[in-house]
Amino acid sequence: MTDHRLTRLMQTTDTSGDCWLWTAKPNGEGYANVRIDGVHYRAHRLAYELLVGPIPDGLVLDHLCRVRHCLNPAHLEPVTIAENIRRGRAVLPPYSSRKTHCPQGHVYDEVNTYVTPQGKRDCRTCRRAARRRCDARRRAAA
């Protein structure tokens, strides 16, 4: 029995070429998003999980074809965030990509690091602290 999410996903996917291209509007980062039964998904992740299987914990999907709105699971490979950054188009100066800690001393690892749409690494610990400070300022002003 076919999962209804796969049917819905394929309704807006052009599979006529090597890349399976999302035909609806991609998000601001160029990725395909879909909402099915009130749940938001990154379309390439959903396609991979439905057609291949679960994405291993701690890994992200790398588009081997470099086309962010491609849903072809043959073009997706689970890799670490660090490997995805190395393979990506982001231009990180060599000295930046070799840094192991953020300016505040927090380690850049799989759990504490995220990549901005511009390809910059950021520290989750620092971002949470900044959010807390901002929230405190708002509460104090209210």
N, C-alpha and C positions, 0 to 999 in steps of 0.2 A: 504494500500500500504506500502510495506516494505521500510524503509529508506536505500538507497544504502550504507550508511556508516556502517550500521549494517551488511549487506551482506559482505562487504569488511573486517570488523572486524572479523567476524566468519570464514572467509577463513583461518585464521592463529590461530585458537583457537580450542583446543581439549576439547570437552565437554563430553567426555566419563566417566569421574570421577566426584567426588563431587566438586573439584576445576575445573574451566574452565581455562586450562593452555594455555598461549600464547606460540605458537610453534616457532615463529621467535626469533631472538636474543634479549634478554632484554638489557636495557641500563646499564651503569656502576653501577647504584644503585639497579639493579634487577627488575626495573619496565618495563612494556611493553609500547613502544611508537609506534605510527602509524601515517603515513602521508596519508591523503586522500584529493584529490583535492587541493594539495598544502598547506593544513593546518595540523600542527602537533598537536597530541592529546596524552595525557596519556590514554592508552587503557582502563584501568579500569574505569576511569572517564567517558569516552565516552560510555562504555557499560552501566554504571549506568544511565546516562542521557537518553540514548535511550530506555532502558528497564524499568526504574523506574520513572524517571522524573528529574527535575533540582536539583542540589545539593544546599541546602539552603545557602544563603550568610553568609560568615564568618565561614563556616564549611569545613572540609576536610573529605575525605573518609578513614576510618580505615579498614584494611584487618583483619577481625575477625579470619580468618584461618592462618594469619601470612605469607601467600605466596604472595609476592609482584607482581608476574606476573599472579595472578589469576584474572579472569574477571567476575566471578560469582557474580551477584548483590546481591544474598542472603548472600554472605560473606562480603559485604561492608556496613558499617554503617557511616552515616554522624555524625561527632563529632567535638568538638572544637580542636584547635591545642594543647592546654594544656592537654586535655583528651587523645589525640592520643599519646602524649609524655609519659604520665603516663602508658598507655597500652603497649607501645613499648618495644623493646628489648634493647634499649639504656640503658647503665648503667650510670645513673646520681647519683653521691653521694647525699645522702639525703639533705645535706646542699646546694648543687647546685640547686636542684629542688625546694627548698623553697625560693630561691632568687626571689624578685619581681622586681628588677631593675638591669640593666647592670652596669659594673664598672664605667661608665661615668654618671650614674644616670637616664638613660632613662628607662621608665617603660617596663617591659616584659608583653605585652598584646597581644591580637589576631592580632592587626594591625601592631605592631612594632616588632614582633618576628617571626623568621623563624628558621627551624631546618635543620642543615647540614646533609648530608648523614651519618655522623658518630654519629648522634643523639645529637649533641651539639646545644644548643639554642644560637642564635646570634641576635644582635640588628640591625634592619634595618637602624635606624638613624645613628648609628656609621659606618655601612658599606657604606652608601651613602657619609658620610663625608670623609671616607678613599678613596673612589673612586674619589671624587672631588679633594682631595690633589694629588693623583696620576696623574690625568688628568692635573692639573696645572703644575706639575713637567715636564710632557711630553711636554706641550706647551712651557714652559720656555726653555727646552733643544733644541727645534726645531728651 
